[in-house]
């Protein structure tokens, strides 16, 4: 099994890494969710993290399954509620600061399922 070096570049299932063939056509489709699961079917995890952030605490929301637009919309809604900055990409929502308890309450209010 190949382990990707970074999260941005995932290996192809057929094992091809590089081709010198000038006629090669990359027909491997990118994996992207076409629709977002309902809130009651989402299984999100909320945790605090300080890794590679110079000791600063961030609240992480993991496990979102859906389109990038819906992920960014949920991230914006949470950042607005917390009054903090952050980002939303690759199925993760980062909120700068320790807002774990508030985020858990809001997500449950909005119908999301939280796992440990």
SULGI-V636262 format. One record per residue. RES is the residue in one small letter. PHI is phi in whole degrees, -180 to 180 (999 if undefined). Layout:
res=RES phi=PHI
res=RES phi=PHI
This chain:
res=x phi=999
res=x phi=-88
res=x phi=-108
res=x phi=-67
res=x phi=-75
res=x phi=-141
res=x phi=-74
res=x phi=-72
res=x phi=-114
res=x phi=-99
res=x phi=-71
res=x phi=-76
res=x phi=-66
res=x phi=-84
res=x phi=85
res=x phi=-71
res=x phi=-110
res=x phi=-156
res=x phi=-132
res=x phi=-93
res=x phi=-70
res=x phi=-68
res=x phi=-92
res=x phi=-66
res=x phi=-121
res=x phi=-82
res=x phi=-99
res=x phi=-77
res=x phi=-74
res=x phi=-72
res=x phi=-87
res=x phi=-143
res=x phi=-65
res=x phi=-93
res=x phi=-145
res=x phi=-93
res=x phi=-68
res=x phi=-65
res=x phi=-56
res=x phi=-71
res=x phi=-101
res=x phi=-75
res=x phi=-119
res=x phi=-98
res=x phi=-123
res=x phi=-116
res=x phi=-150
res=x phi=-98
res=x phi=-144
res=x phi=-131
res=x phi=-63
res=x phi=55
res=x phi=-131
res=x phi=54
res=x phi=82
res=x phi=-83
res=x phi=-89
res=x phi=-129
res=x phi=-97
res=x phi=-106
res=x phi=-116
res=x phi=-113
res=x phi=94
res=x phi=-70
res=x phi=-119
res=x phi=167
res=x phi=-75
res=x phi=-65
res=x phi=-62
res=x phi=-69
res=x phi=-63
res=x phi=-66
res=x phi=-66
res=x phi=-65
res=x phi=-61
res=x phi=-64
res=x phi=-62
res=x phi=-67
res=x phi=-64
res=x phi=-66
res=x phi=-62
res=x phi=-81
res=x phi=69
res=x phi=-135
res=x phi=-88
res=x phi=159
res=x phi=-151
res=x phi=-140
res=x phi=-163
res=x phi=54
res=x phi=79
res=x phi=-119
res=x phi=-118
res=x phi=-108
res=x phi=-123
res=x phi=-72
res=x phi=116
res=x phi=-94
res=x phi=-123
res=x phi=-57
res=x phi=-63
res=x phi=-66
res=x phi=-63
res=x phi=-60
res=x phi=-62
res=x phi=-66
res=x phi=-63
res=x phi=-66
res=x phi=-59
res=x phi=-83
res=x phi=97
res=x phi=-79
res=x phi=-96
res=x phi=-109
res=x phi=-118
res=x phi=-96
